[in-house]
Amino acid sequence: MPVPSTPPLPPVQVQAVPQAIPQTPLPPGLPTPPPPVTPLVVQTPPPDKVTPIPTEQLKGEGIINLKADRQRYDEQRKVFVAEGNVRMTFRGSLLIADRLRVNLLNRYALAEGNVTLTQGKQILKGDRFEYNFVQGEGQIRGAKGDIDLATLGVNQPAPVQEPLPTDISATTNASTPVGELVYGSQPPKGSEATGTQVGITLGSRRNAGRAPGSSFGVQSGTIRQLRFEAESADFYPEGWVARNIRITNDPFSPPELELRAKQAKFTKLSPLKDEIRAEKPQLVFDQGFRLPLLRNRVLIDRTERPPGILRFGFDSQDRGGLFVEQSRDLLSGPVQFSVTPQFYVQRAIQDGFNADAFGLKAKLVAPLGLRGSIRGRAELTTLDFAKLDDRFRGSLRAQHLIGTHTLSAEASYRDRLFNNSLGFQDVQSSLGLLFYSPGMQLGTTGISLSYQVGYQYITANTDRADLLEPVRPNNRISLGRWQASAALNKAFTLWQGKPLPATQSQGLRYTSVPVVPYLPWLWVRRGW
């Protein structure tokens, strides 16, 4: 079927668009519109020079050791976040918290939840802790902790322990935090071979157990540990400032006696002296009676001082019996030097007041770098210098830590040593060098190994005529010897009791921690 054709569409007419739109003129009487506004251009000055954030890497002594249940690290921002049982060590400090955030660029740390900071024997706890690693400054809220006065602010050389002749006991790992060493002196557990040993010695010694020349007296008691609580505390390398602080030496809460202050400031004056200033201090007895204090400044001085003005002693061999002495500290900084004049009372009564009735002692203690020390002592039991050969004693000892080992050197003149069979004997002169190790655990066996090697050159009297010349001024001979030895030891617990409950009236009545009674058996094997 054919499709009908569609009629064509009409053509489209295109009209030209005018170049300008015609405007109708405004009626007369209306105001003239304002001229067009020129846009305002604001120029921002260049920013000031910004101090660059330290981005250098931490050196070897600034390595951060971090352990936690969960850790996240942002590589671009150099920020890590740790959560759950957080333990971080940095430059000898241990930080424990529930959550920790650290910015490695500006060395800033924020710890929250059961925060504990341990530095040496100082323990600081709180709810929130902010700390700058480089500057050593920070703030803690809800602060509380323990202060060990014996080591507060002291920067002493590393202590060096004296070894036994052929047996060195196992030592505790130096990297173990103090917060985990509360029961360090208790009986061994598992494969450990440490513990307190009790020994009994049968025999007799001259002067009622005192070495010749020792003085006797009563030692005064001292306060070694304090507890404190504060609303907040700001601390810095030179000290700290705490607000609404309470201080006590009572280990129990509530304390029977405590010091309260609106604000307290602690400042390190010297390596051995510290200052505490308090604002409106008062003593509180049994949480009730308050006694305002007129004194708001306390000076803590750890310099060794004699217990009294005069000290009495007895020495029947070198000093003629009863004597009296008084110590004077000439240097009390990192280098300590003291002189002790002596007057021999019994000798002066018997022989008269002459040069033999007076004497002198001197003692020197000085650091040897950061890991060693020098100790010297001298005794002069007469002021008649013609008798110095028989009336002078002295020794100088230097010790230095080399890794975990110790190097010790000593020179002495007329040193007095104790022999189990011969008693006290004088050695005319001695030069020695000793290198010894700490106690080292052999795996999980509980066996401790130690060793030492040394050389000594001794000049002393002898009773062997075959070693002496027919014509001689004295009976002294000289002997040089090398010696090396090693020792193995292991402790076995034969019996162990149970400690008393940690209460004020039982387990903590006489000691700071409950004591565990036990009976050990120590196996020792020596060889050289």
Secondary structure, DSSP 8 states (H G I E B T S, - for coil): ------------------SS-------TTS-----------------------------GGG--EEE-SEEEEETTTTEEEEEEEEEEEETTEEEEEEEEEEETTTTEEEEEEEEEEEETTEEEEEEEEEEETTTTEEEEEEEEEEEETTTTT-----------SS-------TTS-GGG-TTTTS---TT-----------S--TTTT--TT-EE--------EEEEEEEEEEEETTEEEEEEEEEES-SSSS-SEEEEEEEEEEEEEETTEEEEEEES-EEEETTTEEEE-S--EEEEE-----SSS-EEEEETTTS-EEEEE--EEEEESSSEEEEEEEE-HHHHHHH-SSGGGEEEEEEEEEE-TTSEEEEEEEEE--S-GGGHHHHEEEEEEEEEEETTEEEEEEEEEEEEEEETTTEEEEEEEEEEEEEE---EE-TTS--EEEEEEEEEEEEEE---GGGS-SS-SSSEEEEEEEEEEEEEEEEEEEEE-----SSTTTTTSSSSS----EEEEEEEEEE-
